[in-house]
Amino acid sequence: MTVDEFRRMALGMADAVEREHMGHPDFRAPGPSGRIFATIHDSHETGGLMLTPDQQRQFLSADPDAFSPASGAWGRDGATTVRFASVDEETLGEAMTLAWQNVINKAERKPARKTKKPRKTKK
């Protein structure tokens, strides 16, 4: 797997778009939330996928050379690093699809954001 193949796969998800976040490419799901489901890291040797913790455990168990948790709280929440040189296309395709579905489903479940009322000031 190469960085270009990762990019092509991410953009192959329905209506996915490429943007930039903190100086590196990211891939976002359609809709107003535009949630990130995949990223390419600065090294161009690894990328990130937004999996659930359970999904992350499954991929780590099945292919520990290709997958690792992202650092800190992000990793505990399911953010997963994938090494392009170690992952095969079929496995990455499955993980990428799950990451894309996760952000689509999360956006659909999230209730509309309420606007805050202005605070009343004491006189």
MODELLER restraints for C-alpha pairs under 7 A, 6 or more apart:
rsr = mdl.restraints
at = mdl.atoms
rsr.add(forms.Gaussian(group=physical.xy_distance, feature=features.Distance(at['CA:1:A'], at['CA:84:A']), mean=5.05, stdev=0.5))
rsr.add(forms.Gaussian(group=physical.xy_distance, feature=features.Distance(at['CA:1:A'], at['CA:85:A']), mean=5.68, stdev=0.5))
rsr.add(forms.Gaussian(group=physical.xy_distance, feature=features.Distance(at['CA:1:A'], at['CA:87:A']), mean=6.45, stdev=0.5))
rsr.add(forms.Gaussian(group=physical.xy_distance, feature=features.Distance(at['CA:1:A'], at['CA:88:A']), mean=6.37, stdev=0.5))
rsr.add(forms.Gaussian(group=physical.xy_distance, feature=features.Distance(at['CA:1:A'], at['CA:89:A']), mean=6.55, stdev=0.5))
rsr.add(forms.Gaussian(group=physical.xy_distance, feature=features.Distance(at['CA:2:A'], at['CA:84:A']), mean=5.74, stdev=0.5))
rsr.add(forms.Gaussian(group=physical.xy_distance, feature=features.Distance(at['CA:2:A'], at['CA:85:A']), mean=6.93, stdev=0.5))
rsr.add(forms.Gaussian(group=physical.xy_distance, feature=features.Distance(at['CA:3:A'], at['CA:44:A']), mean=6.00, stdev=0.5))
rsr.add(forms.Gaussian(group=physical.xy_distance, feature=features.Distance(at['CA:3:A'], at['CA:45:A']), mean=6.91, stdev=0.5))
rsr.add(forms.Gaussian(group=physical.xy_distance, feature=features.Distance(at['CA:3:A'], at['CA:84:A']), mean=6.85, stdev=0.5))
rsr.add(forms.Gaussian(group=physical.xy_distance, feature=features.Distance(at['CA:10:A'], at['CA:27:A']), mean=6.52, stdev=0.5))
rsr.add(forms.Gaussian(group=physical.xy_distance, feature=features.Distance(at['CA:10:A'], at['CA:96:A']), mean=6.98, stdev=0.5))
rsr.add(forms.Gaussian(group=physical.xy_distance, feature=features.Distance(at['CA:11:A'], at['CA:17:A']), mean=6.33, stdev=0.5))
rsr.add(forms.Gaussian(group=physical.xy_distance, feature=features.Distance(at['CA:15:A'], at['CA:29:A']), mean=6.80, stdev=0.5))
rsr.add(forms.Gaussian(group=physical.xy_distance, feature=features.Distance(at['CA:15:A'], at['CA:30:A']), mean=5.60, stdev=0.5))
rsr.add(forms.Gaussian(group=physical.xy_distance, feature=features.Distance(at['CA:16:A'], at['CA:27:A']), mean=6.46, stdev=0.5))
rsr.add(forms.Gaussian(group=physical.xy_distance, feature=features.Distance(at['CA:16:A'], at['CA:28:A']), mean=5.52, stdev=0.5))
rsr.add(forms.Gaussian(group=physical.xy_distance, feature=features.Distance(at['CA:16:A'], at['CA:29:A']), mean=4.97, stdev=0.5))
rsr.add(forms.Gaussian(group=physical.xy_distance, feature=features.Distance(at['CA:16:A'], at['CA:30:A']), mean=5.84, stdev=0.5))
rsr.add(forms.Gaussian(group=physical.xy_distance, feature=features.Distance(at['CA:17:A'], at['CA:27:A']), mean=5.59, stdev=0.5))
rsr.add(forms.Gaussian(group=physical.xy_distance, feature=features.Distance(at['CA:17:A'], at['CA:28:A']), mean=5.38, stdev=0.5))
rsr.add(forms.Gaussian(group=physical.xy_distance, feature=features.Distance(at['CA:17:A'], at['CA:29:A']), mean=6.81, stdev=0.5))
rsr.add(forms.Gaussian(group=physical.xy_distance, feature=features.Distance(at['CA:18:A'], at['CA:25:A']), mean=6.65, stdev=0.5))
rsr.add(forms.Gaussian(group=physical.xy_distance, feature=features.Distance(at['CA:18:A'], at['CA:26:A']), mean=5.69, stdev=0.5))
rsr.add(forms.Gaussian(group=physical.xy_distance, feature=features.Distance(at['CA:18:A'], at['CA:27:A']), mean=4.59, stdev=0.5))
rsr.add(forms.Gaussian(group=physical.xy_distance, feature=features.Distance(at['CA:18:A'], at['CA:28:A']), mean=6.42, stdev=0.5))
rsr.add(forms.Gaussian(group=physical.xy_distance, feature=features.Distance(at['CA:19:A'], at['CA:25:A']), mean=5.81, stdev=0.5))
rsr.add(forms.Gaussian(group=physical.xy_distance, feature=features.Distance(at['CA:19:A'], at['CA:26:A']), mean=5.38, stdev=0.5))
rsr.add(forms.Gaussian(group=physical.xy_distance, feature=features.Distance(at['CA:19:A'], at['CA:27:A']), mean=6.24, stdev=0.5))
rsr.add(forms.Gaussian(group=physical.xy_distance, feature=features.Distance(at['CA:20:A'], at['CA:26:A']), mean=5.46, stdev=0.5))
rsr.add(forms.Gaussian(group=physical.xy_distance, feature=features.Distance(at['CA:24:A'], at['CA:40:A']), mean=6.38, stdev=0.5))
rsr.add(forms.Gaussian(group=physical.xy_distance, feature=features.Distance(at['CA:24:A'], at['CA:41:A']), mean=6.28, stdev=0.5))
rsr.add(forms.Gaussian(group=physical.xy_distance, feature=features.Distance(at['CA:24:A'], at['CA:42:A']), mean=6.07, stdev=0.5))
rsr.add(forms.Gaussian(group=physical.xy_distance, feature=features.Distance(at['CA:25:A'], at['CA:39:A']), mean=5.84, stdev=0.5))
rsr.add(forms.Gaussian(group=physical.xy_distance, feature=features.Distance(at['CA:25:A'], at['CA:40:A']), mean=5.48, stdev=0.5))
rsr.add(forms.Gaussian(group=physical.xy_distance, feature=features.Distance(at['CA:26:A'], at['CA:36:A']), mean=6.50, stdev=0.5))
rsr.add(forms.Gaussian(group=physical.xy_distance, feature=features.Distance(at['CA:26:A'], at['CA:38:A']), mean=5.80, stdev=0.5))
rsr.add(forms.Gaussian(group=physical.xy_distance, feature=features.Distance(at['CA:26:A'], at['CA:39:A']), mean=4.15, stdev=0.5))
rsr.add(forms.Gaussian(group=physical.xy_distance, feature=features.Distance(at['CA:26:A'], at['CA:40:A']), mean=6.28, stdev=0.5))
rsr.add(forms.Gaussian(group=physical.xy_distance, feature=features.Distance(at['CA:27:A'], at['CA:36:A']), mean=5.60, stdev=0.5))
rsr.add(forms.Gaussian(group=physical.xy_distance, feature=features.Distance(at['CA:27:A'], at['CA:37:A']), mean=6.02, stdev=0.5))
rsr.add(forms.Gaussian(group=physical.xy_distance, feature=features.Distance(at['CA:27:A'], at['CA:38:A']), mean=5.19, stdev=0.5))
rsr.add(forms.Gaussian(group=physical.xy_distance, feature=features.Distance(at['CA:27:A'], at['CA:39:A']), mean=6.04, stdev=0.5))
rsr.add(forms.Gaussian(group=physical.xy_distance, feature=features.Distance(at['CA:28:A'], at['CA:34:A']), mean=5.32, stdev=0.5))
rsr.add(forms.Gaussian(group=physical.xy_distance, feature=features.Distance(at['CA:28:A'], at['CA:35:A']), mean=5.24, stdev=0.5))
rsr.add(forms.Gaussian(group=physical.xy_distance, feature=features.Distance(at['CA:28:A'], at['CA:36:A']), mean=4.31, stdev=0.5))
rsr.add(forms.Gaussian(group=physical.xy_distance, feature=features.Distance(at['CA:28:A'], at['CA:37:A']), mean=5.75, stdev=0.5))
rsr.add(forms.Gaussian(group=physical.xy_distance, feature=features.Distance(at['CA:29:A'], at['CA:35:A']), mean=5.62, stdev=0.5))
rsr.add(forms.Gaussian(group=physical.xy_distance, feature=features.Distance(at['CA:29:A'], at['CA:36:A']), mean=6.51, stdev=0.5))
rsr.add(forms.Gaussian(group=physical.xy_distance, feature=features.Distance(at['CA:29:A'], at['CA:37:A']), mean=6.82, stdev=0.5))
rsr.add(forms.Gaussian(group=physical.xy_distance, feature=features.Distance(at['CA:29:A'], at['CA:100:A']), mean=6.65, stdev=0.5))
rsr.add(forms.Gaussian(group=physical.xy_distance, feature=features.Distance(at['CA:29:A'], at['CA:103:A']), mean=6.83, stdev=0.5))
rsr.add(forms.Gaussian(group=physical.xy_distance, feature=features.Distance(at['CA:29:A'], at['CA:104:A']), mean=6.56, stdev=0.5))
rsr.add(forms.Gaussian(group=physical.xy_distance, feature=features.Distance(at['CA:33:A'], at['CA:107:A']), mean=6.39, stdev=0.5))
rsr.add(forms.Gaussian(group=physical.xy_distance, feature=features.Distance(at['CA:35:A'], at['CA:103:A']), mean=6.06, stdev=0.5))
rsr.add(forms.Gaussian(group=physical.xy_distance, feature=features.Distance(at['CA:37:A'], at['CA:49:A']), mean=5.79, stdev=0.5))
rsr.add(forms.Gaussian(group=physical.xy_distance, feature=features.Distance(at['CA:37:A'], at['CA:50:A']), mean=5.16, stdev=0.5))
rsr.add(forms.Gaussian(group=physical.xy_distance, feature=features.Distance(at['CA:37:A'], at['CA:99:A']), mean=5.35, stdev=0.5))
rsr.add(forms.Gaussian(group=physical.xy_distance, feature=features.Distance(at['CA:37:A'], at['CA:100:A']), mean=5.36, stdev=0.5))
rsr.add(forms.Gaussian(group=physical.xy_distance, feature=features.Distance(at['CA:37:A'], at['CA:103:A']), mean=6.27, stdev=0.5))
rsr.add(forms.Gaussian(group=physical.xy_distance, feature=features.Distance(at['CA:38:A'], at['CA:48:A']), mean=5.29, stdev=0.5))
rsr.add(forms.Gaussian(group=physical.xy_distance, feature=features.Distance(at['CA:38:A'], at['CA:49:A']), mean=4.55, stdev=0.5))
rsr.add(forms.Gaussian(group=physical.xy_distance, feature=features.Distance(at['CA:38:A'], at['CA:50:A']), mean=6.39, stdev=0.5))
rsr.add(forms.Gaussian(group=physical.xy_distance, feature=features.Distance(at['CA:39:A'], at['CA:47:A']), mean=5.31, stdev=0.5))
rsr.add(forms.Gaussian(group=physical.xy_distance, feature=features.Distance(at['CA:39:A'], at['CA:48:A']), mean=4.88, stdev=0.5))
rsr.add(forms.Gaussian(group=physical.xy_distance, feature=features.Distance(at['CA:39:A'], at['CA:49:A']), mean=6.71, stdev=0.5))
rsr.add(forms.Gaussian(group=physical.xy_distance, feature=features.Distance(at['CA:40:A'], at['CA:46:A']), mean=6.41, stdev=0.5))
rsr.add(forms.Gaussian(group=physical.xy_distance, feature=features.Distance(at['CA:40:A'], at['CA:47:A']), mean=4.25, stdev=0.5))
rsr.add(forms.Gaussian(group=physical.xy_distance, feature=features.Distance(at['CA:40:A'], at['CA:48:A']), mean=6.39, stdev=0.5))
rsr.add(forms.Gaussian(group=physical.xy_distance, feature=features.Distance(at['CA:41:A'], at['CA:47:A']), mean=5.14, stdev=0.5))
rsr.add(forms.Gaussian(group=physical.xy_distance, feature=features.Distance(at['CA:45:A'], at['CA:83:A']), mean=6.18, stdev=0.5))
rsr.add(forms.Gaussian(group=physical.xy_distance, feature=features.Distance(at['CA:45:A'], at['CA:84:A']), mean=5.79, stdev=0.5))
rsr.add(forms.Gaussian(group=physical.xy_distance, feature=features.Distance(at['CA:46:A'], at['CA:81:A']), mean=6.57, stdev=0.5))
rsr.add(forms.Gaussian(group=physical.xy_distance, feature=features.Distance(at['CA:46:A'], at['CA:82:A']), mean=5.47, stdev=0.5))
rsr.add(forms.Gaussian(group=physical.xy_distance, feature=features.Distance(at['CA:46:A'], at['CA:83:A']), mean=4.56, stdev=0.5))
rsr.add(forms.Gaussian(group=physical.xy_distance, feature=features.Distance(at['CA:46:A'], at['CA:84:A']), mean=5.62, stdev=0.5))
rsr.add(forms.Gaussian(group=physical.xy_distance, feature=features.Distance(at['CA:47:A'], at['CA:81:A']), mean=5.67, stdev=0.5))
rsr.add(forms.Gaussian(group=physical.xy_distance, feature=features.Distance(at['CA:47:A'], at['CA:82:A']), mean=5.33, stdev=0.5))
rsr.add(forms.Gaussian(group=physical.xy_distance, feature=features.Distance(at['CA:47:A'], at['CA:83:A']), mean=6.76, stdev=0.5))
rsr.add(forms.Gaussian(group=physical.xy_distance, feature=features.Distance(at['CA:48:A'], at['CA:79:A']), mean=6.77, stdev=0.5))
rsr.add(forms.Gaussian(group=physical.xy_distance, feature=features.Distance(at['CA:48:A'], at['CA:80:A']), mean=5.49, stdev=0.5))
rsr.add(forms.Gaussian(group=physical.xy_distance, feature=features.Distance(at['CA:48:A'], at['CA:81:A']), mean=4.57, stdev=0.5))
rsr.add(forms.Gaussian(group=physical.xy_distance, feature=features.Distance(at['CA:48:A'], at['CA:82:A']), mean=6.05, stdev=0.5))
rsr.add(forms.Gaussian(group=physical.xy_distance, feature=features.Distance(at['CA:49:A'], at['CA:79:A']), mean=5.83, stdev=0.5))
rsr.add(forms.Gaussian(group=physical.xy_distance, feature=features.Distance(at['CA:49:A'], at['CA:80:A']), mean=5.19, stdev=0.5))
rsr.add(forms.Gaussian(group=physical.xy_distance, feature=features.Distance(at['CA:49:A'], at['CA:81:A']), mean=6.50, stdev=0.5))
rsr.add(forms.Gaussian(group=physical.xy_distance, feature=features.Distance(at['CA:49:A'], at['CA:96:A']), mean=6.74, stdev=0.5))
rsr.add(forms.Gaussian(group=physical.xy_distance, feature=features.Distance(at['CA:49:A'], at['CA:99:A']), mean=5.93, stdev=0.5))
rsr.add(forms.Gaussian(group=physical.xy_distance, feature=features.Distance(at['CA:50:A'], at['CA:78:A']), mean=6.20, stdev=0.5))
rsr.add(forms.Gaussian(group=physical.xy_distance, feature=features.Distance(at['CA:50:A'], at['CA:79:A']), mean=4.67, stdev=0.5))
rsr.add(forms.Gaussian(group=physical.xy_distance, feature=features.Distance(at['CA:50:A'], at['CA:80:A']), mean=6.35, stdev=0.5))
rsr.add(forms.Gaussian(group=physical.xy_distance, feature=features.Distance(at['CA:50:A'], at['CA:99:A']), mean=5.05, stdev=0.5))
rsr.add(forms.Gaussian(group=physical.xy_distance, feature=features.Distance(at['CA:51:A'], at['CA:78:A']), mean=4.88, stdev=0.5))
rsr.add(forms.Gaussian(group=physical.xy_distance, feature=features.Distance(at['CA:51:A'], at['CA:79:A']), mean=5.71, stdev=0.5))
rsr.add(forms.Gaussian(group=physical.xy_distance, feature=features.Distance(at['CA:51:A'], at['CA:80:A']), mean=6.59, stdev=0.5))
rsr.add(forms.Gaussian(group=physical.xy_distance, feature=features.Distance(at['CA:51:A'], at['CA:98:A']), mean=6.78, stdev=0.5))
rsr.add(forms.Gaussian(group=physical.xy_distance, feature=features.Distance(at['CA:51:A'], at['CA:99:A']), mean=5.10, stdev=0.5))
rsr.add(forms.Gaussian(group=physical.xy_distance, feature=features.Distance(at['CA:51:A'], at['CA:102:A']), mean=6.94, stdev=0.5))
rsr.add(forms.Gaussian(group=physical.xy_distance, feature=features.Distance(at['CA:52:A'], at['CA:77:A']), mean=6.61, stdev=0.5))
rsr.add(forms.Gaussian(group=physical.xy_distance, feature=features.Distance(at['CA:52:A'], at['CA:78:A']), mean=4.52, stdev=0.5))
rsr.add(forms.Gaussian(group=physical.xy_distance, feature=features.Distance(at['CA:53:A'], at['CA:76:A']), mean=6.75, stdev=0.5))
rsr.add(forms.Gaussian(group=physical.xy_distance, feature=features.Distance(at['CA:53:A'], at['CA:77:A']), mean=5.72, stdev=0.5))
rsr.add(forms.Gaussian(group=physical.xy_distance, feature=features.Distance(at['CA:53:A'], at['CA:78:A']), mean=4.17, stdev=0.5))
rsr.add(forms.Gaussian(group=physical.xy_distance, feature=features.Distance(at['CA:56:A'], at['CA:78:A']), mean=5.71, stdev=0.5))
rsr.add(forms.Gaussian(group=physical.xy_distance, feature=features.Distance(at['CA:56:A'], at['CA:80:A']), mean=6.53, stdev=0.5))
rsr.add(forms.Gaussian(group=physical.xy_distance, feature=features.Distance(at['CA:59:A'], at['CA:67:A']), mean=6.51, stdev=0.5))
rsr.add(forms.Gaussian(group=physical.xy_distance, feature=features.Distance(at['CA:60:A'], at['CA:67:A']), mean=5.41, stdev=0.5))
rsr.add(forms.Gaussian(group=physical.xy_distance, feature=features.Distance(at['CA:60:A'], at['CA:68:A']), mean=6.16, stdev=0.5))
rsr.add(forms.Gaussian(group=physical.xy_distance, feature=features.Distance(at['CA:65:A'], at['CA:86:A']), mean=6.20, stdev=0.5))
rsr.add(forms.Gaussian(group=physical.xy_distance, feature=features.Distance(at['CA:66:A'], at['CA:82:A']), mean=5.46, stdev=0.5))
rsr.add(forms.Gaussian(group=physical.xy_distance, feature=features.Distance(at['CA:66:A'], at['CA:83:A']), mean=5.03, stdev=0.5))
rsr.add(forms.Gaussian(group=physical.xy_distance, feature=features.Distance(at['CA:66:A'], at['CA:86:A']), mean=4.80, stdev=0.5))
rsr.add(forms.Gaussian(group=physical.xy_distance, feature=features.Distance(at['CA:66:A'], at['CA:87:A']), mean=5.06, stdev=0.5))
rsr.add(forms.Gaussian(group=physical.xy_distance, feature=features.Distance(at['CA:67:A'], at['CA:80:A']), mean=6.66, stdev=0.5))
rsr.add(forms.Gaussian(group=physical.xy_distance, feature=features.Distance(at['CA:67:A'], at['CA:81:A']), mean=5.65, stdev=0.5))
rsr.add(forms.Gaussian(group=physical.xy_distance, feature=features.Distance(at['CA:67:A'], at['CA:82:A']), mean=4.68, stdev=0.5))
rsr.add(forms.Gaussian(group=physical.xy_distance, feature=features.Distance(at['CA:67:A'], at['CA:83:A']), mean=6.52, stdev=0.5))
rsr.add(forms.Gaussian(group=physical.xy_distance, feature=features.Distance(at['CA:68:A'], at['CA:80:A']), mean=5.77, stdev=0.5))
rsr.add(forms.Gaussian(group=physical.xy_distance, feature=features.Distance(at['CA:68:A'], at['CA:81:A']), mean=5.19, stdev=0.5))
rsr.add(forms.Gaussian(group=physical.xy_distance, feature=features.Distance(at['CA:68:A'], at['CA:82:A']), mean=6.64, stdev=0.5))
rsr.add(forms.Gaussian(group=physical.xy_distance, feature=features.Distance(at['CA:69:A'], at['CA:75:A']), mean=4.68, stdev=0.5))
rsr.add(forms.Gaussian(group=physical.xy_distance, feature=features.Distance(at['CA:69:A'], at['CA:79:A']), mean=6.22, stdev=0.5))
rsr.add(forms.Gaussian(group=physical.xy_distance, feature=features.Distance(at['CA:69:A'], at['CA:80:A']), mean=4.52, stdev=0.5))
rsr.add(forms.Gaussian(group=physical.xy_distance, feature=features.Distance(at['CA:69:A'], at['CA:81:A']), mean=5.79, stdev=0.5))
rsr.add(forms.Gaussian(group=physical.xy_distance, feature=features.Distance(at['CA:70:A'], at['CA:79:A']), mean=5.48, stdev=0.5))
rsr.add(forms.Gaussian(group=physical.xy_distance, feature=features.Distance(at['CA:70:A'], at['CA:80:A']), mean=5.09, stdev=0.5))
rsr.add(forms.Gaussian(group=physical.xy_distance, feature=features.Distance(at['CA:70:A'], at['CA:81:A']), mean=5.53, stdev=0.5))
